Amino acid sequence: MNIIASNRAFVAALLFFVALSGCARSDKTVDVTVAVDFGPAGRPPLEKKVAVSERGTVFDALRGAFYIATSGR
């Protein structure tokens, strides 16, 4: 067995292991509605629907819906 075939077999086995072990990237998403309610009492809230990763955070959903600028303390 030459080196190229050996390397290909190793890479194929490694990719197969990663796929079976669940270490591969998950593309599962969750659809959420982000609502930001601020300002005068009569002003309706800003709402947008976004899809975030199943393991995403509230900040990921907010960042996906609106432009966010953060500052240091």
MMTF fields as JSON, N, C-alpha, C and O atoms, coordinates in Angstrom:
{
  "mmtfVersion": "1.0.0",
  "mmtfProducer": "UNKNOWN",
  "numBonds": 291,
  "numAtoms": 292,
  "numGroups": 73,
  "numChains": 1,
  "numModels": 1,
  "chainsPerModel": [1],
  "groupsPerChain": [73],
  "chainIdList": ["A"],
  "bondAtomList": [4, 2, 8, 6, 12, 10, 16, 14, 20, 18, 24, 22, 28, 26, 32, 30, 36, 34, 40, 38, 44, 42, 48, 46, 52, 50, 56, 54, 60, 58, 64, 62, 68, 66, 72, 70, 76, 74, 80, 78, 84, 82, 88, 86, 92, 90, 96, 94, 100, 98, 104, 102, 108, 106, 112, 110, 116, 114, 120, 118, 124, 122, 128, 126, 132, 130, 136, 134, 140, 138, 144, 142, 148, 146, 152, 150, 156, 154, 160, 158, 164, 162, 168, 166, 172, 170, 176, 174, 180, 178, 184, 182, 188, 186, 192, 190, 196, 194, 200, 198, 204, 202, 208, 206, 212, 210, 216, 214, 220, 218, 224, 222, 228, 226, 232, 230, 236, 234, 240, 238, 244, 242, 248, 246, 252, 250, 256, 254, 260, 258, 264, 262, 268, 266, 272, 270, 276, 274, 280, 278, 284, 282, 288, 286],
  "bondOrderList": [1, 1, 1, 1, 1, 1, 1, 1, 1, 1, 1, 1, 1, 1, 1, 1, 1, 1, 1, 1, 1, 1, 1, 1, 1, 1, 1, 1, 1, 1, 1, 1, 1, 1, 1, 1, 1, 1, 1, 1, 1, 1, 1, 1, 1, 1, 1, 1, 1, 1, 1, 1, 1, 1, 1, 1, 1, 1, 1, 1, 1, 1, 1, 1, 1, 1, 1, 1, 1, 1, 1, 1],
  "groupList": [{"groupName": "MET", "atomNameList": ["N", "CA", "C", "O"], "elementList": ["N", "C", "C", "O"], "formalChargeList": [0, 0, 0, 0], "bondAtomList": [1, 0, 2, 1, 3, 2], "bondOrderList": [1, 1, 2], "singleLetterCode": "M", "chemCompType": "L-PEPTIDE LINKING"}, {"groupName": "ASN", "atomNameList": ["N", "CA", "C", "O"], "elementList": ["N", "C", "C", "O"], "formalChargeList": [0, 0, 0, 0], "bondAtomList": [1, 0, 2, 1, 3, 2], "bondOrderList": [1, 1, 2], "singleLetterCode": "N", "chemCompType": "L-PEPTIDE LINKING"}, {"groupName": "ILE", "atomNameList": ["N", "CA", "C", "O"], "elementList": ["N", "C", "C", "O"], "formalChargeList": [0, 0, 0, 0], "bondAtomList": [1, 0, 2, 1, 3, 2], "bondOrderList": [1, 1, 2], "singleLetterCode": "I", "chemCompType": "L-PEPTIDE LINKING"}, {"groupName": "ALA", "atomNameList": ["N", "CA", "C", "O"], "elementList": ["N", "C", "C", "O"], "formalChargeList": [0, 0, 0, 0], "bondAtomList": [1, 0, 2, 1, 3, 2], "bondOrderList": [1, 1, 2], "singleLetterCode": "A", "chemCompType": "L-PEPTIDE LINKING"}, {"groupName": "SER", "atomNameList": ["N", "CA", "C", "O"], "elementList": ["N", "C", "C", "O"], "formalChargeList": [0, 0, 0, 0], "bondAtomList": [1, 0, 2, 1, 3, 2], "bondOrderList": [1, 1, 2], "singleLetterCode": "S", "chemCompType": "L-PEPTIDE LINKING"}, {"groupName": "ARG", "atomNameList": ["N", "CA", "C", "O"], "elementList": ["N", "C", "C", "O"], "formalChargeList": [0, 0, 0, 0], "bondAtomList": [1, 0, 2, 1, 3, 2], "bondOrderList": [1, 1, 2], "singleLetterCode": "R", "chemCompType": "L-PEPTIDE LINKING"}, {"groupName": "PHE", "atomNameList": ["N", "CA", "C", "O"], "elementList": ["N", "C", "C", "O"], "formalChargeList": [0, 0, 0, 0], "bondAtomList": [1, 0, 2, 1, 3, 2], "bondOrderList": [1, 1, 2], "singleLetterCode": "F", "chemCompType": "L-PEPTIDE LINKING"}, {"groupName": "VAL", "atomNameList": ["N", "CA", "C", "O"], "elementList": ["N", "C", "C", "O"], "formalChargeList": [0, 0, 0, 0], "bondAtomList": [1, 0, 2, 1, 3, 2], "bondOrderList": [1, 1, 2], "singleLetterCode": "V", "chemCompType": "L-PEPTIDE LINKING"}, {"groupName": "LEU", "atomNameList": ["N", "CA", "C", "O"], "elementList": ["N", "C", "C", "O"], "formalChargeList": [0, 0, 0, 0], "bondAtomList": [1, 0, 2, 1, 3, 2], "bondOrderList": [1, 1, 2], "singleLetterCode": "L", "chemCompType": "L-PEPTIDE LINKING"}, {"groupName": "GLY", "atomNameList": ["N", "CA", "C", "O"], "elementList": ["N", "C", "C", "O"], "formalChargeList": [0, 0, 0, 0], "bondAtomList": [1, 0, 2, 1, 3, 2], "bondOrderList": [1, 1, 2], "singleLetterCode": "G", "chemCompType": "PEPTIDE LINKING"}, {"groupName": "CYS", "atomNameList": ["N", "CA", "C", "O"], "elementList": ["N", "C", "C", "O"], "formalChargeList": [0, 0, 0, 0], "bondAtomList": [1, 0, 2, 1, 3, 2], "bondOrderList": [1, 1, 2], "singleLetterCode": "C", "chemCompType": "L-PEPTIDE LINKING"}, {"groupName": "ASP", "atomNameList": ["N", "CA", "C", "O"], "elementList": ["N", "C", "C", "O"], "formalChargeList": [0, 0, 0, 0], "bondAtomList": [1, 0, 2, 1, 3, 2], "bondOrderList": [1, 1, 2], "singleLetterCode": "D", "chemCompType": "L-PEPTIDE LINKING"}, {"groupName": "LYS", "atomNameList": ["N", "CA", "C", "O"], "elementList": ["N", "C", "C", "O"], "formalChargeList": [0, 0, 0, 0], "bondAtomList": [1, 0, 2, 1, 3, 2], "bondOrderList": [1, 1, 2], "singleLetterCode": "K", "chemCompType": "L-PEPTIDE LINKING"}, {"groupName": "THR", "atomNameList": ["N", "CA", "C", "O"], "elementList": ["N", "C", "C", "O"], "formalChargeList": [0, 0, 0, 0], "bondAtomList": [1, 0, 2, 1, 3, 2], "bondOrderList": [1, 1, 2], "singleLetterCode": "T", "chemCompType": "L-PEPTIDE LINKING"}, {"groupName": "PRO", "atomNameList": ["N", "CA", "C", "O"], "elementList": ["N", "C", "C", "O"], "formalChargeList": [0, 0, 0, 0], "bondAtomList": [1, 0, 2, 1, 3, 2], "bondOrderList": [1, 1, 2], "singleLetterCode": "P", "chemCompType": "L-PEPTIDE LINKING"}, {"groupName": "GLU", "atomNameList": ["N", "CA", "C", "O"], "elementList": ["N", "C", "C", "O"], "formalChargeList": [0, 0, 0, 0], "bondAtomList": [1, 0, 2, 1, 3, 2], "bondOrderList": [1, 1, 2], "singleLetterCode": "E", "chemCompType": "L-PEPTIDE LINKING"}, {"groupName": "TYR", "atomNameList": ["N", "CA", "C", "O"], "elementList": ["N", "C", "C", "O"], "formalChargeList": [0, 0, 0, 0], "bondAtomList": [1, 0, 2, 1, 3, 2], "bondOrderList": [1, 1, 2], "singleLetterCode": "Y", "chemCompType": "L-PEPTIDE LINKING"}],
  "groupTypeList": [0, 1, 2, 2, 3, 4, 1, 5, 3, 6, 7, 3, 3, 8, 8, 6, 6, 7, 3, 8, 4, 9, 10, 3, 5, 4, 11, 12, 13, 7, 11, 7, 13, 7, 3, 7, 11, 6, 9, 14, 3, 9, 5, 14, 14, 8, 15, 12, 12, 7, 3, 7, 4, 15, 5, 9, 13, 7, 6, 11, 3, 8, 5, 9, 3, 6, 16, 2, 3, 13, 4, 9, 5],
  "groupIdList": [1, 2, 3, 4, 5, 6, 7, 8, 9, 10, 11, 12, 13, 14, 15, 16, 17, 18, 19, 20, 21, 22, 23, 24, 25, 26, 27, 28, 29, 30, 31, 32, 33, 34, 35, 36, 37, 38, 39, 40, 41, 42, 43, 44, 45, 46, 47, 48, 49, 50, 51, 52, 53, 54, 55, 56, 57, 58, 59, 60, 61, 62, 63, 64, 65, 66, 67, 68, 69, 70, 71, 72, 73],
  "secStructList": [7, 7, 2, 2, 2, 2, 2, 2, 2, 2, 2, 2, 2, 2, 2, 2, 2, 2, 2, 2, 2, 6, 7, 1, 7, 7, 7, 7, 3, 3, 3, 3, 3, 3, 3, 3, 7, 7, 1, 1, 6, 6, 1, 7, 7, 3, 3, 3, 3, 3, 3, 3, 3, 6, 6, 7, 7, 2, 2, 2, 2, 2, 2, 2, 2, 1, 7, 7, 7, 7, 7, 7, 7],
  "xCoordList": [0.846, 0.0, 0.897, 1.763, 0.692, 1.555, 1.079, 0.016, 1.858, 1.578, 0.295, -0.458, 0.03, -1.172, -2.433, -3.384, -2.439, -3.603, -3.752, -4.871, -2.655, -2.695, -3.264, -4.088, -2.825, -3.342, -4.825, -5.584, -5.234, -6.66, -7.505, -8.582, -7.023, -7.765, -7.867, -8.912, -6.787, -6.801, -7.795, -8.578, -7.768, -8.675, -10.126, -10.999, -10.386, -11.749, -12.223, -13.367, -11.355, -11.72, -11.958, -12.881, -11.128, -11.286, -12.609, -13.325, -12.933, -14.199, -15.4, -16.405, -15.296, -16.373, -16.569, -17.703, -15.47, -15.55, -16.195, -17.054, -15.786, -16.345, -17.838, -18.608, -18.257, -19.678, -20.488, -21.599, -19.946, -20.675, -20.654, -21.575, -19.622, -19.495, -20.282, -20.374, -20.846, -21.627, -20.793, -21.307, -19.515, -18.642, -18.771, -18.237, -19.457, -19.621, -20.524, -21.309, -20.406, -21.199, -22.681, -23.088, -23.469, -24.913, -25.564, -25.317, -26.389, -27.061, -28.513, -29.318, -28.842, -30.214, -30.441, -29.627, -31.556, -31.876, -33.25, -34.074, -33.465, -34.729, -35.204, -34.434, -36.461, -37.035, -37.562, -38.346, -37.122, -37.564, -37.996, -37.583, -38.824, -39.217, -38.562, -38.715, -37.823, -37.15, -37.98, -38.256, -38.376, -39.146, -38.4, -38.023, -38.19, -37.532, -38.56, -39.034, -38.904, -39.936, -39.298, -39.0, -39.1, -38.554, -39.109, -39.682, -38.938, -39.43, -40.762, -41.145, -41.472, -42.762, -43.783, -43.689, -44.75, -45.756, -46.56, -46.949, -46.816, -47.632, -46.862, -47.461, -45.576, -44.748, -44.795, -44.541, -45.114, -45.155, -43.733, -42.77, -43.614, -42.285, -41.735, -42.493, -40.413, -39.752, -39.682, -39.186, -40.171, -40.183, -39.601, -39.885, -38.785, -38.245, -38.161, -37.892, -38.394, -38.249, -36.895, -36.533, -36.151, -34.832, -34.682, -35.381, -33.761, -33.402, -32.019, -31.074, -31.907, -30.625, -30.267, -31.125, -29.002, -28.522, -29.224, -29.584, -29.412, -30.077, -29.35, -29.974, -28.056, -27.268, -27.001, -26.157, -27.702, -27.506, -28.026, -28.797, -27.587, -27.994, -28.984, -29.261, -29.508, -30.41, -29.669, -30.237, -28.411, -27.619, -27.421, -27.421, -27.253, -27.14, -28.417, -28.354, -29.566, -30.842, -30.995, -31.425, -30.648, -30.748, -29.816, -30.198, -28.592, -27.61, -28.05, -27.739, -28.764, -29.258, -30.416, -30.66, -31.132, -32.309, -32.0, -32.555, -31.121, -30.863, -29.37, -28.58, -28.996, -27.619, -27.36, -28.14, -26.292, -25.979, -24.591, -23.647, -24.455, -23.144, -22.93, -23.773, -21.814, -21.496, -20.296, -19.498, -20.186, -19.053, -18.498, -19.206, -17.229, -16.601, -17.042, -17.572, -16.824, -17.227, -16.191, -16.363],
  "yCoordList": [-1.17, 0.0, 1.241, 1.381, 2.131, 3.316, 4.374, 4.235, 5.41, 6.449, 7.219, 7.534, 7.525, 8.292, 7.496, 8.042, 6.216, 5.39, 5.245, 5.227, 5.143, 5.043, 6.311, 6.239, 7.475, 8.752, 8.909, 9.38, 8.52, 8.611, 7.728, 8.133, 6.528, 5.613, 6.186, 6.08, 6.788, 7.385, 8.545, 8.634, 9.428, 10.578, 10.108, 10.653, 9.105, 8.587, 7.991, 8.202, 7.253, 6.665, 7.744, 7.637, 8.783, 9.879, 10.615, 10.901, 10.92, 11.603, 10.734, 11.241, 9.445, 8.528, 8.513, 8.521, 8.492, 8.515, 9.804, 9.768, 10.941, 12.232, 12.274, 12.754, 11.783, 11.792, 10.913, 11.277, 9.772, 8.868, 9.31, 8.996, 10.028, 10.4, 11.646, 11.987, 12.326, 13.517, 14.772, 15.815, 14.687, 15.853, 16.748, 17.857, 16.291, 17.085, 18.278, 18.257, 19.295, 20.503, 20.206, 19.523, 20.718, 20.518, 21.704, 22.856, 21.421, 22.49, 22.657, 23.267, 22.123, 22.253, 23.685, 24.252, 24.258, 25.626, 25.681, 24.78, 26.755, 27.008, 28.382, 29.342, 28.479, 29.764, 30.462, 29.894, 31.701, 32.48, 33.871, 34.355, 34.504, 35.889, 36.732, 36.484, 37.742, 38.656, 39.936, 40.54, 40.347, 41.576, 42.495, 42.096, 43.737, 44.739, 45.825, 46.484, 46.009, 46.969, 48.073, 47.874, 49.22, 50.366, 51.633, 51.597, 52.735, 54.007, 54.384, 53.857, 55.302, 55.773, 54.636, 53.621, 54.832, 53.795, 53.436, 52.279, 54.378, 54.108, 53.475, 53.057, 53.404, 52.87, 51.337, 50.722, 50.713, 49.243, 48.662, 49.308, 47.459, 46.846, 46.51, 46.258, 46.509, 46.065, 44.546, 43.983, 43.881, 42.418, 41.906, 42.437, 40.869, 40.191, 38.708, 38.302, 37.896, 36.452, 36.061, 36.481, 35.253, 34.805, 33.313, 32.756, 32.685, 31.292, 31.285, 31.853, 30.649, 30.557, 29.09, 28.21, 28.85, 27.501, 26.933, 27.664, 25.625, 24.976, 25.255, 25.277, 25.465, 25.755, 27.249, 27.642, 28.078, 29.516, 30.113, 29.492, 31.33, 32.037, 33.141, 33.393, 33.788, 34.923, 36.035, 36.695, 36.235, 37.275, 36.945, 37.855, 35.668, 35.269, 35.621, 36.11, 35.376, 35.699, 37.205, 37.678, 37.96, 39.415, 39.981, 40.867, 39.465, 39.918, 39.564, 40.296, 38.458, 38.073, 38.933, 39.045, 39.54, 40.332, 41.811, 42.462, 42.348, 43.79, 44.07, 43.22, 45.265, 45.705, 46.026, 46.75, 45.508, 45.71, 46.277, 45.756, 47.336, 47.89, 47.738, 48.146, 47.158, 46.985, 47.865, 48.217, 48.207, 49.006, 48.432, 47.765, 48.695, 48.22, 49.063, 50.162, 48.55, 49.277, 50.255, 50.951],
  "zCoordList": [0.0, 0.0, 0.0, 0.863, -0.958, -1.008, -0.015, 0.59, 0.142, 1.142, 0.83, 1.751, -0.419, -0.784, -0.442, 0.118, -0.779, -0.456, 1.052, 1.566, 1.75, 3.203, 3.83, 4.742, 3.342, 3.85, 3.556, 4.403, 2.366, 2.009, 2.914, 3.352, 3.194, 4.06, 5.472, 6.114, 5.952, 7.291, 7.361, 8.307, 6.368, 6.352, 6.258, 6.934, 5.43, 5.308, 6.633, 7.034, 7.308, 8.594, 9.642, 10.451, 9.628, 10.578, 10.358, 11.318, 9.111, 8.809, 9.183, 9.682, 8.943, 9.304, 10.818, 11.297, 11.571, 13.029, 13.529, 14.41, 12.973, 13.393, 13.112, 13.944, 11.959, 11.611, 12.565, 12.948, 12.945, 13.83, 15.29, 16.044, 15.691, 17.096, 17.46, 18.64, 16.491, 16.788, 16.929, 17.33, 16.607, 16.695, 15.477, 15.463, 14.48, 13.272, 13.565, 14.513, 12.758, 12.94, 12.775, 11.835, 13.681, 13.63, 12.93, 13.287, 11.94, 11.21, 11.662, 10.958, 12.816, 13.313, 13.777, 14.505, 13.346, 13.728, 14.384, 14.231, 15.109, 15.786, 15.336, 15.346, 14.945, 14.563, 15.81, 16.571, 16.009, 17.165, 16.726, 15.673, 17.535, 17.316, 18.385, 19.581, 17.931, 18.849, 18.902, 17.866, 20.098, 20.271, 21.223, 22.325, 20.782, 21.608, 21.873, 20.947, 23.149, 23.534, 24.382, 25.56, 23.771, 24.491, 23.865, 22.776, 24.544, 24.014, 24.626, 25.67, 23.974, 24.497, 24.613, 23.923, 25.496, 25.755, 24.514, 24.355, 23.647, 22.464, 21.312, 20.321, 21.431, 20.344, 20.348, 21.383, 19.208, 19.166, 19.25, 18.839, 19.778, 19.868, 18.489, 17.553, 18.372, 17.145, 17.197, 18.173, 16.166, 16.146, 14.844, 13.77, 14.948, 13.771, 14.066, 15.197, 13.035, 13.158, 12.58, 11.481, 13.331, 12.894, 13.187, 14.033, 12.471, 12.725, 13.359, 12.811, 14.5, 15.197, 15.395, 15.329, 15.634, 15.892, 17.113, 18.036, 17.106, 18.226, 19.546, 20.607, 19.479, 20.679, 20.839, 21.645, 20.088, 20.15, 21.443, 22.174, 21.705, 22.915, 22.564, 21.391, 23.585, 23.384, 22.644, 21.774, 22.99, 22.322, 20.849, 20.02, 20.495, 19.086, 18.328, 17.2, 18.938, 18.289, 18.13, 17.077, 19.164, 19.104, 18.042, 17.277, 18.0, 17.016, 15.593, 14.653, 15.427, 14.113, 13.642, 12.44, 14.578, 14.227, 14.058, 13.173, 14.895, 14.904, 14.961, 15.373, 14.543, 14.678, 16.141, 16.76, 16.697, 18.105, 18.231, 17.637, 18.994, 19.311, 20.813, 21.611, 21.187, 22.594, 22.938, 22.069, 24.194, 24.63, 25.911, 26.665, 26.155, 27.385, 28.566, 28.4, 29.723, 30.938, 31.352, 32.351]
}
